[in-house]
Amino acid sequence: MKKFDGAYNSTSSFVTQNNLEKLAWEVLGKNWEAEDDCSQIEQLIQASTSNSRFYVIKVDEAKEEDDIIVEYSIDLEDLEKARIRNARAVEHAKDILRDNGFFVDNLWHVDDVKGKFECTDEEAQDVLRDALKNDATMEQIWLAIDCQGESDNLTPIEE
């Protein structure tokens, strides 16, 4: 068992149980809050050990509490299985959203920003939020919806 192995219910419990308060301030900011737990835990592990690539962080949806599992594994097969499980979880989440009327075939990821800028995941999320909620972006999307609906010969609803 490696030092971070265990089950946690949030980033906060991971930080507390591993005495990482100071590191959390440095990596996540002074006023950080537990949000994207798996991502935050991954950032903390990366900042604290050179062996971070051997940690598998996953959510055990079968549990009510302590559902974030951190495991150390140098078994590449285990790591690949974890990657596959995570990919399946993402696809499952997309299926749920799609089934509820959301369009999920064009999603943006922090890596899209990090491929262009040196930044943290949190900074990349801020860039994505600001870029995608920008008035010009939203206006362009509404215009594209109107143009495509007309092109598909859909009947407009009178306002």
NULUMMAR-715879 format. One record per residue: residue in three letters; chain; x, y, z negated of N, C-alpha, C in turn. Coordinates in Angstrom, 2 decimals, m for minus. Example, Ala and Ser with C-alpha at 12.3 -4.5 7.8 and 13.67 -1.06 7.14 Angstrom:
BEGIN
+------+-------+---------+---------+---------+---------+---------+---------+---------+---------+---------+
! rest ! kette !     n_X !     n_Y !     n_Z !    ca_X !    ca_Y !    ca_Z !     c_X !     c_Y !     c_Z !
+------+-------+---------+---------+---------+---------+---------+---------+---------+---------+---------+
!  ALA !     A !   13.19 !   m5.69 !   m7.80 !   12.30 !   m4.50 !   m7.80 !   13.20 !   m3.30 !   m7.80 !
!  SER !     A !   12.85 !   m2.25 !   m7.08 !   13.67 !   m1.06 !   m7.14 !   12.90 !    0.03 !   m7.87 !
+------+-------+---------+---------+---------+---------+---------+---------+---------+---------+---------+
//
This chain:
BEGIN
+------+-------+---------+---------+---------+---------+---------+---------+---------+---------+---------+
! rest ! kette !     n_X !     n_Y !     n_Z !    ca_X !    ca_Y !    ca_Z !     c_X !     c_Y !     c_Z !
+------+-------+---------+---------+---------+---------+---------+---------+---------+---------+---------+
!  MET !     A !    0.84 !   m1.18 !    0.00 !    0.00 !    0.00 !    0.00 !    0.88 !    1.24 !    0.00 !
!  LYS !     A !    0.61 !    2.17 !    0.90 !    1.35 !    3.41 !    0.97 !    0.65 !    4.47 !    0.13 !
!  LYS !     A !    1.30 !    5.60 !   m0.02 !    0.85 !    6.58 !   m1.01 !   m0.53 !    7.19 !   m0.76 !
!  PHE !     A !   m1.01 !    7.26 !    0.47 !   m2.30 !    7.89 !    0.72 !   m3.43 !    6.88 !    0.91 !
!  ASP !     A !   m3.12 !    5.59 !    0.91 !   m4.15 !    4.58 !    1.12 !   m5.28 !    4.74 !    0.10 !
!  GLY !     A !   m6.49 !    4.63 !    0.58 !   m7.62 !    4.68 !   m0.33 !   m8.88 !    5.14 !    0.34 !
!  ALA !     A !   m9.92 !    5.26 !   m0.45 !  m11.22 !    5.72 !    0.02 !  m11.51 !    7.06 !   m0.65 !
!  TYR !     A !  m11.98 !    7.99 !    0.14 !  m12.23 !    9.35 !   m0.34 !  m13.60 !    9.80 !    0.15 !
!  ASN !     A !  m14.23 !   10.72 !   m0.60 !  m15.54 !   11.19 !   m0.13 !  m15.45 !   12.54 !    0.56 !
!  SER !     A !  m14.27 !   13.17 !    0.56 !  m14.09 !   14.44 !    1.26 !  m12.61 !   14.81 !    1.26 !
!  THR !     A !  m12.30 !   15.87 !    1.99 !  m10.93 !   16.39 !    1.96 !  m10.58 !   16.81 !    0.54 !
!  SER !     A !  m11.52 !   17.38 !   m0.16 !  m11.27 !   17.84 !   m1.54 !  m10.83 !   16.69 !   m2.43 !
!  SER !     A !  m11.49 !   15.55 !   m2.34 !  m11.10 !   14.41 !   m3.18 !   m9.74 !   13.88 !   m2.76 !
!  PHE !     A !   m9.45 !   13.90 !   m1.46 !   m8.12 !   13.48 !   m0.98 !   m7.03 !   14.39 !   m1.56 !
!  VAL !     A !   m7.27 !   15.69 !   m1.52 !   m6.30 !   16.66 !   m2.05 !   m6.11 !   16.46 !   m3.54 !
!  THR !     A !   m7.19 !   16.35 !   m4.29 !   m7.11 !   16.20 !   m5.74 !   m6.43 !   14.90 !   m6.14 !
!  GLN !     A !   m6.86 !   13.80 !   m5.55 !   m6.30 !   12.49 !   m5.94 !   m4.82 !   12.35 !   m5.59 !
!  ASN !     A !   m4.35 !   13.11 !   m4.60 !   m2.96 !   13.00 !   m4.19 !   m2.12 !   14.22 !   m4.59 !
!  ASN !     A !   m2.71 !   15.09 !   m5.44 !   m2.01 !   16.28 !   m5.93 !   m1.43 !   17.11 !   m4.78 !
!  LEU !     A !   m2.27 !   17.44 !   m3.82 !   m1.84 !   18.17 !   m2.63 !   m2.42 !   19.58 !   m2.56 !
!  GLU !     A !   m2.76 !   20.15 !   m3.72 !   m3.38 !   21.46 !   m3.72 !   m2.52 !   22.52 !   m3.03 !
!  LYS !     A !   m1.24 !   22.56 !   m3.35 !   m0.35 !   23.56 !   m2.77 !   m0.21 !   23.34 !   m1.26 !
!  LEU !     A !   m0.05 !   22.09 !   m0.86 !    0.06 !   21.78 !    0.56 !   m1.23 !   22.15 !    1.30 !
!  ALA !     A !   m2.38 !   21.91 !    0.68 !   m3.66 !   22.25 !    1.31 !   m3.75 !   23.75 !    1.54 !
!  TRP !     A !   m3.27 !   24.54 !    0.60 !   m3.27 !   26.00 !    0.78 !   m2.39 !   26.39 !    1.96 !
!  GLU !     A !   m1.22 !   25.73 !    2.06 !   m0.29 !   26.06 !    3.14 !   m0.83 !   25.62 !    4.51 !
!  VAL !     A !   m1.41 !   24.44 !    4.57 !   m1.83 !   23.87 !    5.85 !   m3.23 !   24.35 !    6.26 !
!  LEU !     A !   m4.14 !   24.39 !    5.30 !   m5.54 !   24.70 !    5.61 !   m5.93 !   26.13 !    5.27 !
!  GLY !     A !   m5.06 !   26.85 !    4.56 !   m5.34 !   28.23 !    4.16 !   m5.79 !   28.31 !    2.72 !
!  LYS !     A !   m5.59 !   29.48 !    2.12 !   m5.89 !   29.67 !    0.69 !   m7.35 !   29.39 !    0.35 !
!  ASN !     A !   m8.25 !   29.80 !    1.22 !   m9.69 !   29.66 !    0.94 !  m10.31 !   28.52 !    1.72 !
!  TRP !     A !   m9.54 !   27.45 !    1.92 !  m10.04 !   26.35 !    2.73 !  m11.25 !   25.68 !    2.08 !
!  GLU !     A !  m12.07 !   25.10 !    2.92 !  m13.22 !   24.32 !    2.46 !  m13.19 !   22.98 !    3.19 !
!  ALA !     A !  m13.69 !   21.96 !    2.54 !  m13.77 !   20.65 !    3.17 !  m14.82 !   20.71 !    4.27 !
!  GLU !     A !  m14.37 !   20.55 !    5.51 !  m15.29 !   20.62 !    6.65 !  m15.16 !   19.38 !    7.52 !
!  ASP !     A !  m14.19 !   19.38 !    8.40 !  m13.95 !   18.24 !    9.27 !  m12.96 !   17.34 !    8.55 !
!  ASP !     A !  m13.48 !   16.52 !    7.63 !  m12.63 !   15.79 !    6.69 !  m11.52 !   14.97 !    7.35 !
!  CYS !     A !  m11.86 !   14.17 !    8.34 !  m10.84 !   13.32 !    8.95 !   m9.73 !   14.16 !    9.57 !
!  SER !     A !  m10.09 !   15.23 !   10.24 !   m9.09 !   16.11 !   10.85 !   m8.24 !   16.80 !    9.79 !
!  GLN !     A !   m8.89 !   17.30 !    8.73 !   m8.13 !   17.97 !    7.67 !   m7.19 !   17.00 !    6.96 !
!  ILE !     A !   m7.65 !   15.80 !    6.68 !   m6.81 !   14.80 !    6.02 !   m5.63 !   14.44 !    6.93 !
!  GLU !     A !   m5.90 !   14.31 !    8.22 !   m4.82 !   14.01 !    9.17 !   m3.78 !   15.13 !    9.17 !
!  GLN !     A !   m4.23 !   16.38 !    9.15 !   m3.29 !   17.52 !    9.12 !   m2.43 !   17.48 !    7.86 !
!  LEU !     A !   m3.04 !   17.16 !    6.73 !   m2.30 !   17.11 !    5.46 !   m1.28 !   15.97 !    5.46 !
!  ILE !     A !   m1.67 !   14.83 !    6.00 !   m0.74 !   13.71 !    6.07 !    0.41 !   14.05 !    7.01 !
!  GLN !     A !    0.11 !   14.66 !    8.13 !    1.15 !   15.04 !    9.08 !    2.14 !   16.02 !    8.45 !
!  ALA !     A !    1.64 !   16.92 !    7.63 !    2.50 !   17.92 !    7.01 !    3.34 !   17.36 !    5.87 !
!  SER !     A !    2.94 !   16.19 !    5.35 !    3.61 !   15.69 !    4.15 !    4.49 !   14.47 !    4.38 !
!  THR !     A !    4.42 !   13.85 !    5.56 !    5.22 !   12.64 !    5.77 !    5.62 !   12.50 !    7.23 !
!  SER !     A !    6.77 !   11.93 !    7.46 !    7.20 !   11.67 !    8.83 !    6.57 !   10.40 !    9.39 !
!  ASN !     A !    5.90 !    9.65 !    8.54 !    5.24 !    8.41 !    8.96 !    3.76 !    8.60 !    9.24 !
!  SER !     A !    3.32 !    9.84 !    9.50 !    1.89 !   10.12 !    9.64 !    1.25 !    9.34 !   10.78 !
!  ARG !     A !    2.01 !    9.01 !   11.81 !    1.41 !    8.31 !   12.95 !    0.97 !    6.90 !   12.59 !
!  PHE !     A !    1.40 !    6.41 !   11.43 !    1.03 !    5.06 !   11.02 !   m0.20 !    5.04 !   10.11 !
!  TYR !     A !   m0.77 !    6.21 !    9.85 !   m1.98 !    6.25 !    9.03 !   m3.20 !    6.23 !    9.92 !
!  VAL !     A !   m4.14 !    5.41 !    9.55 !   m5.41 !    5.32 !   10.25 !   m6.45 !    5.96 !    9.34 !
!  ILE !     A !   m7.16 !    6.94 !    9.86 !   m8.18 !    7.64 !    9.09 !   m9.51 !    7.38 !    9.79 !
!  LYS !     A !  m10.45 !    6.83 !    9.06 !  m11.72 !    6.49 !    9.69 !  m12.86 !    6.70 !    8.71 !
!  VAL !     A !  m14.05 !    6.76 !    9.24 !  m15.25 !    6.90 !    8.43 !  m15.95 !    5.55 !    8.40 !
!  ASP !     A !  m16.25 !    5.09 !    7.19 !  m17.00 !    3.84 !    7.02 !  m18.45 !    4.23 !    6.82 !
!  GLU !     A !  m19.22 !    4.16 !    7.90 !  m20.61 !    4.61 !    7.86 !  m21.51 !    3.71 !    7.04 !
!  ALA !     A !  m21.02 !    2.55 !    6.66 !  m21.82 !    1.61 !    5.86 !  m21.86 !    2.02 !    4.40 !
!  LYS !     A !  m20.96 !    2.90 !    3.98 !  m20.89 !    3.31 !    2.58 !  m21.61 !    4.62 !    2.36 !
!  GLU !     A !  m22.15 !    4.79 !    1.18 !  m22.81 !    6.04 !    0.80 !  m21.77 !    7.05 !    0.32 !
!  GLU !     A !  m20.82 !    6.59 !   m0.51 !  m19.80 !    7.46 !   m1.06 !  m18.43 !    6.92 !   m0.69 !
!  ASP !     A !  m17.40 !    7.75 !   m0.88 !  m16.04 !    7.35 !   m0.56 !  m15.99 !    6.71 !    0.82 !
!  ASP !     A !  m16.54 !    7.42 !    1.81 !  m16.67 !    6.83 !    3.13 !  m15.51 !    7.13 !    4.07 !
!  ILE !     A !  m14.54 !    7.94 !    3.64 !  m13.37 !    8.22 !    4.47 !  m12.26 !    7.28 !    4.02 !
!  ILE !     A !  m11.85 !    6.42 !    4.91 !  m10.86 !    5.40 !    4.58 !   m9.52 !    5.81 !    5.20 !
!  VAL !     A !   m8.47 !    5.81 !    4.38 !   m7.12 !    6.09 !    4.85 !   m6.30 !    4.83 !    4.62 !
!  GLU !     A !   m5.71 !    4.33 !    5.70 !   m4.91 !    3.11 !    5.62 !   m3.59 !    3.31 !    6.34 !
!  TYR !     A !   m2.54 !    2.76 !    5.76 !   m1.23 !    2.78 !    6.39 !   m1.05 !    1.47 !    7.12 !
!  SER !     A !   m0.66 !    1.55 !    8.38 !   m0.47 !    0.32 !    9.15 !    0.60 !    0.54 !   10.20 !
!  ILE !     A !    1.57 !   m0.36 !   10.24 !    2.55 !   m0.29 !   11.33 !    2.21 !   m1.33 !   12.39 !
!  ASP !     A !    1.10 !   m2.00 !   12.19 !    0.63 !   m2.97 !   13.16 !   m0.04 !   m2.19 !   14.30 !
!  LEU !     A !    0.60 !   m2.18 !   15.46 !    0.07 !   m1.43 !   16.59 !   m1.31 !   m1.92 !   17.00 !
!  GLU !     A !   m1.59 !   m3.19 !   16.79 !   m2.91 !   m3.72 !   17.10 !   m3.97 !   m3.09 !   16.20 !
!  ASP !     A !   m3.64 !   m2.93 !   14.90 !   m4.56 !   m2.27 !   13.98 !   m4.80 !   m0.82 !   14.40 !
!  LEU !     A !   m3.72 !   m0.14 !   14.78 !   m3.85 !    1.25 !   15.21 !   m4.72 !    1.36 !   16.46 !
!  GLU !     A !   m4.53 !    0.45 !   17.39 !   m5.33 !    0.47 !   18.61 !   m6.80 !    0.17 !   18.30 !
!  LYS !     A !   m7.04 !   m0.76 !   17.39 !   m8.42 !   m1.06 !   16.98 !   m9.07 !    0.16 !   16.34 !
!  ALA !     A !   m8.31 !    0.88 !   15.53 !   m8.84 !    2.09 !   14.89 !   m9.17 !    3.15 !   15.94 !
!  ARG !     A !   m8.30 !    3.31 !   16.92 !   m8.56 !    4.27 !   18.00 !   m9.84 !    3.89 !   18.75 !
!  ILE !     A !   m9.99 !    2.60 !   19.02 !  m11.18 !    2.12 !   19.72 !  m12.43 !    2.37 !   18.88 !
!  ARG !     A !  m12.35 !    2.08 !   17.56 !  m13.49 !    2.33 !   16.67 !  m13.85 !    3.81 !   16.67 !
!  ASN !     A !  m12.84 !    4.67 !   16.60 !  m13.11 !    6.11 !   16.60 !  m13.74 !    6.54 !   17.92 !
!  ALA !     A !  m13.24 !    6.02 !   19.04 !  m13.82 !    6.35 !   20.34 !  m15.27 !    5.89 !   20.42 !
!  ARG !     A !  m15.54 !    4.71 !   19.88 !  m16.92 !    4.20 !   19.87 !  m17.81 !    5.07 !   19.00 !
!  ALA !     A !  m17.27 !    5.54 !   17.87 !  m18.05 !    6.41 !   16.98 !  m18.39 !    7.71 !   17.69 !
!  VAL !     A !  m17.45 !    8.26 !   18.44 !  m17.69 !    9.49 !   19.19 !  m18.77 !    9.23 !   20.24 !
!  GLU !     A !  m18.66 !    8.13 !   20.97 !  m19.66 !    7.81 !   21.98 !  m21.04 !    7.59 !   21.36 !
!  HIS !     A !  m21.08 !    6.96 !   20.20 !  m22.34 !    6.75 !   19.49 !  m22.96 !    8.10 !   19.11 !
!  ALA !     A !  m22.14 !    8.99 !   18.60 !  m22.63 !   10.33 !   18.23 !  m23.16 !   11.06 !   19.46 !
!  LYS !     A !  m22.45 !   10.94 !   20.58 !  m22.91 !   11.56 !   21.81 !  m24.24 !   10.95 !   22.26 !
!  ASP !     A !  m24.38 !    9.64 !   22.14 !  m25.63 !    8.98 !   22.51 !  m26.80 !    9.50 !   21.68 !
!  ILE !     A !  m26.57 !    9.67 !   20.39 !  m27.62 !   10.19 !   19.51 !  m28.03 !   11.59 !   19.94 !
!  LEU !     A !  m27.03 !   12.44 !   20.19 !  m27.33 !   13.80 !   20.64 !  m28.05 !   13.79 !   21.99 !
!  ARG !     A !  m27.57 !   12.98 !   22.92 !  m28.19 !   12.89 !   24.25 !  m29.63 !   12.43 !   24.13 !
!  ASP !     A !  m29.88 !   11.43 !   23.27 !  m31.24 !   10.93 !   23.06 !  m32.16 !   11.98 !   22.47 !
!  ASN !     A !  m31.57 !   13.01 !   21.85 !  m32.37 !   14.09 !   21.26 !  m32.35 !   15.34 !   22.12 !
!  GLY !     A !  m31.99 !   15.17 !   23.41 !  m32.13 !   16.26 !   24.37 !  m30.91 !   17.14 !   24.57 !
!  PHE !     A !  m29.80 !   16.83 !   23.97 !  m28.61 !   17.66 !   24.12 !  m27.77 !   17.18 !   25.29 !
!  PHE !     A !  m27.11 !   18.11 !   25.97 !  m26.19 !   17.78 !   27.05 !  m24.80 !   17.64 !   26.43 !
!  VAL !     A !  m24.20 !   16.48 !   26.57 !  m22.90 !   16.23 !   25.92 !  m21.84 !   15.73 !   26.89 !
!  ASP !     A !  m22.11 !   15.87 !   28.19 !  m21.15 !   15.35 !   29.16 !  m19.98 !   16.30 !   29.40 !
!  ASN !     A !  m20.03 !   17.49 !   28.84 !  m18.95 !   18.45 !   28.99 !  m18.67 !   19.06 !   27.62 !
!  LEU !     A !  m17.86 !   18.37 !   26.85 !  m17.52 !   18.85 !   25.51 !  m16.08 !   19.35 !   25.50 !
!  TRP !     A !  m15.84 !   20.38 !   24.74 !  m14.50 !   20.95 !   24.61 !  m13.88 !   20.46 !   23.32 !
!  HIS !     A !  m12.59 !   20.27 !   23.32 !  m11.86 !   19.71 !   22.18 !  m10.72 !   20.65 !   21.79 !
!  VAL !     A !  m10.33 !   20.60 !   20.54 !   m9.22 !   21.44 !   20.08 !   m7.96 !   21.20 !   20.92 !
!  ASP !     A !   m7.79 !   20.00 !   21.44 !   m6.62 !   19.71 !   22.27 !   m6.62 !   20.53 !   23.56 !
!  ASP !     A !   m7.81 !   20.94 !   24.04 !   m7.87 !   21.79 !   25.22 !   m7.19 !   23.13 !   24.94 !
!  VAL !     A !   m7.40 !   23.65 !   23.75 !   m6.78 !   24.92 !   23.36 !   m5.31 !   24.69 !   23.02 !
!  LYS !     A !   m5.04 !   23.62 !   22.28 !   m3.67 !   23.35 !   21.85 !   m2.74 !   23.01 !   23.01 !
!  GLY !     A !   m3.32 !   22.66 !   24.16 !   m2.52 !   22.45 !   25.36 !   m2.09 !   23.76 !   25.99 !
!  LYS !     A !   m2.69 !   24.85 !   25.55 !   m2.37 !   26.18 !   26.09 !   m1.69 !   27.09 !   25.07 !
!  PHE !     A !   m1.93 !   26.83 !   23.77 !   m1.42 !   27.70 !   22.71 !   m0.88 !   26.87 !   21.56 !
!  GLU !     A !    0.10 !   27.40 !   20.87 !    0.55 !   26.79 !   19.63 !   m0.39 !   27.26 !   18.53 !
!  CYS !     A !   m1.14 !   26.34 !   17.96 !   m2.12 !   26.70 !   16.94 !   m2.54 !   25.46 !   16.16 !
!  THR !     A !   m3.19 !   25.71 !   15.04 !   m3.74 !   24.62 !   14.23 !   m5.09 !   24.20 !   14.82 !
!  ASP !     A !   m5.61 !   23.08 !   14.34 !   m6.94 !   22.65 !   14.77 !   m7.98 !   23.71 !   14.40 !
!  GLU !     A !   m7.84 !   24.29 !   13.23 !   m8.80 !   25.30 !   12.79 !   m8.75 !   26.53 !   13.70 !
!  GLU !     A !   m7.55 !   26.98 !   14.05 !   m7.43 !   28.13 !   14.97 !   m7.99 !   27.77 !   16.34 !
!  ALA !     A !   m7.76 !   26.55 !   16.79 !   m8.30 !   26.11 !   18.08 !   m9.82 !   26.08 !   18.04 !
!  GLN !     A !  m10.41 !   25.63 !   16.93 !  m11.87 !   25.65 !   16.78 !  m12.40 !   27.08 !   16.87 !
!  ASP !     A !  m11.69 !   28.02 !   16.23 !  m12.09 !   29.42 !   16.29 !  m12.08 !   29.93 !   17.73 !
!  VAL !     A !  m11.03 !   29.58 !   18.48 !  m10.93 !   30.00 !   19.88 !  m12.09 !   29.42 !   20.67 !
!  LEU !     A !  m12.35 !   28.13 !   20.49 !  m13.47 !   27.50 !   21.21 !  m14.80 !   28.16 !   20.87 !
!  ARG !     A !  m15.03 !   28.38 !   19.58 !  m16.30 !   29.00 !   19.16 !  m16.45 !   30.37 !   19.80 !
!  ASP !     A !  m15.42 !   31.18 !   19.70 !  m15.51 !   32.55 !   20.23 !  m15.64 !   32.56 !   21.76 !
!  ALA !     A !  m14.91 !   31.67 !   22.43 !  m14.96 !   31.63 !   23.89 !  m16.31 !   31.12 !   24.39 !
!  LEU !     A !  m16.83 !   30.09 !   23.73 !  m18.06 !   29.47 !   24.22 !  m19.32 !   30.21 !   23.76 !
!  LYS !     A !  m19.22 !   31.01 !   22.70 !  m20.38 !   31.79 !   22.25 !  m20.29 !   33.25 !   22.71 !
!  ASN !     A !  m19.28 !   33.54 !   23.51 !  m19.07 !   34.87 !   24.08 !  m20.28 !   35.25 !   24.92 !
!  ASP !     A !  m20.71 !   36.51 !   24.85 !  m21.88 !   36.96 !   25.61 !  m21.75 !   36.69 !   27.11 !
!  ALA !     A !  m20.57 !   36.95 !   27.67 !  m20.37 !   36.74 !   29.11 !  m20.49 !   35.26 !   29.46 !
!  THR !     A !  m19.95 !   34.40 !   28.62 !  m20.05 !   32.96 !   28.85 !  m21.51 !   32.52 !   28.80 !
!  MET !     A !  m22.23 !   32.96 !   27.78 !  m23.64 !   32.58 !   27.64 !  m24.47 !   33.10 !   28.82 !
!  GLU !     A !  m24.20 !   34.33 !   29.24 !  m24.92 !   34.90 !   30.37 !  m24.66 !   34.07 !   31.63 !
!  GLN !     A !  m23.42 !   33.67 !   31.84 !  m23.06 !   32.88 !   33.01 !  m23.77 !   31.52 !   32.99 !
!  ILE !     A !  m23.86 !   30.92 !   31.81 !  m24.54 !   29.62 !   31.70 !  m26.02 !   29.77 !   32.04 !
!  TRP !     A !  m26.68 !   30.81 !   31.50 !  m28.10 !   31.01 !   31.81 !  m28.30 !   31.26 !   33.30 !
!  LEU !     A !  m27.39 !   32.03 !   33.91 !  m27.48 !   32.28 !   35.34 !  m27.31 !   30.97 !   36.12 !
!  ALA !     A !  m26.36 !   30.14 !   35.72 !  m26.14 !   28.87 !   36.39 !  m27.35 !   27.94 !   36.24 !
!  ILE !     A !  m27.98 !   27.96 !   35.06 !  m29.20 !   27.16 !   34.85 !  m30.29 !   27.62 !   35.79 !
!  ASP !     A !  m30.48 !   28.95 !   35.88 !  m31.49 !   29.50 !   36.80 !  m31.20 !   29.09 !   38.24 !
!  CYS !     A !  m29.96 !   29.27 !   38.70 !  m29.59 !   28.94 !   40.08 !  m29.78 !   27.45 !   40.36 !
!  GLN !     A !  m29.37 !   26.60 !   39.45 !  m29.49 !   25.16 !   39.66 !  m30.95 !   24.72 !   39.65 !
!  GLY !     A !  m31.75 !   25.28 !   38.74 !  m33.18 !   24.95 !   38.71 !  m33.87 !   25.34 !   40.00 !
!  GLU !     A !  m33.54 !   26.53 !   40.52 !  m34.11 !   26.97 !   41.80 !  m33.63 !   26.07 !   42.94 !
!  SER !     A !  m32.34 !   25.72 !   42.92 !  m31.77 !   24.86 !   43.96 !  m32.43 !   23.47 !   43.95 !
!  ASP !     A !  m32.83 !   23.01 !   42.75 !  m33.50 !   21.72 !   42.63 !  m35.02 !   21.85 !   42.84 !
!  ASN !     A !  m35.46 !   23.04 !   43.28 !  m36.88 !   23.32 !   43.56 !  m37.78 !   23.11 !   42.35 !
!  LEU !     A !  m37.28 !   23.45 !   41.16 !  m38.11 !   23.37 !   39.96 !  m38.99 !   24.61 !   39.91 !
!  THR !     A !  m40.18 !   24.47 !   39.33 !  m41.11 !   25.58 !   39.23 !  m40.78 !   26.39 !   37.97 !
!  PRO !     A !  m40.48 !   27.68 !   38.17 !  m40.18 !   28.51 !   37.00 !  m41.42 !   28.71 !   36.12 !
!  ILE !     A !  m41.20 !   28.85 !   34.83 !  m42.27 !   29.13 !   33.87 !  m42.38 !   30.65 !   33.74 !
!  GLU !     A !  m43.59 !   31.15 !   33.91 !  m43.82 !   32.60 !   33.79 !  m43.67 !   33.02 !   32.34 !
!  GLU !     A !  m42.96 !   34.11 !   32.12 !  m42.75 !   34.60 !   30.75 !  m43.78 !   35.59 !   30.35 !
+------+-------+---------+---------+---------+---------+---------+---------+---------+---------+---------+
//
